């Protein structure tokens, strides 16, 4: 059996990343092993945004080593995938940038403003969060359809 695939155009990548999907984020553990986490993401203006708890392994890893890998895959039967490699700037919560982006990121995974706000309200009040702003260095996009 022979499989064929094609690279995706920039326009196809942009369209693909606009759909709310889960992304798998890879960070580097202290011992060099990868640490993988499924996350929600927001793609805007060539950057990827991911919100996270400052108590999470991915946050601690990114503070130490800002390199990141992200894989966003289509859901069967959509056989497309976009892999993004880059570096992260961490933005603390309680800043205008965090609040604005966190709302848009959360809203895209809910059907209404009310559902998105209910989700935000359900987060523990003692939870301290940050926003990872990913600047891509390399993007690989494949269409296996």
C-alpha positions, 0 to 999 in steps of 0.5 A, spaced: 500 500 500 502 506 498 501 513 502 501 520 499 501 526 503 502 533 501 504 540 505 499 545 506 499 552 504 499 558 509 492 559 507 490 552 509 494 552 515 491 559 517 484 556 516 486 549 520 488 553 526 482 557 527 478 551 528 477 549 536 481 543 537 486 540 542 493 541 541 499 537 544 504 541 548 511 538 549 516 541 553 523 539 556 523 536 563 530 537 567 532 530 565 531 531 558 525 527 557 519 530 553 513 532 557 506 532 553 500 535 555 493 536 551 491 543 551 486 548 549 490 554 544 488 560 541 492 562 534 492 569 532 497 573 528 502 568 527 502 566 534 499 561 539 497 562 546 496 557 551 493 558 558 496 554 564 497 554 572 503 556 574 503 550 578 503 545 572 509 541 570 509 545 563 510 552 566 516 550 570 519 547 564 518 553 560 520 557 565 527 553 565 527 552 558 522 556 553 523 551 547 516 548 546 513 543 541 506 543 539 502 538 535 495 540 532 491 534 529 485 534 525 480 529 528 478 522 524 477 522 518 481 529 517 488 527 516 491 533 517 496 536 522 500 542 524 506 541 528 509 548 531 516 549 534 518 555 537 520 559 544 515 562 549 514 568 553 510 567 559 505 573 561 502 573 568 495 573 570 492 580 572 495 583 566 491 586 561 494 582 555 492 575 560 485 577 561 484 579 554 487 573 551 484 568 556 477 570 555 478 569 547 481 563 548 476 560 553 470 563 549 472 559 543 471 552 546 464 554 549 458 555 545 456 562 549 459 567 553 455 565 559 458 558 558 465 561 557 464 565 563 461 559 567 467 555 566 472 561 568 468 562 574 469 554 576 476 555 576 479 555 583 480 562 586 487 560 589 489 558 582 495 562 579 495 562 572 500 565 566 499 565 559 504 562 554 505 566 548 509 562 542 513 565 537 514 559 532 521 558 529 518 552 524 512 550 522 510 543 519 504 542 516 501 535 512 495 533 509 494 526 509 487 526 506 
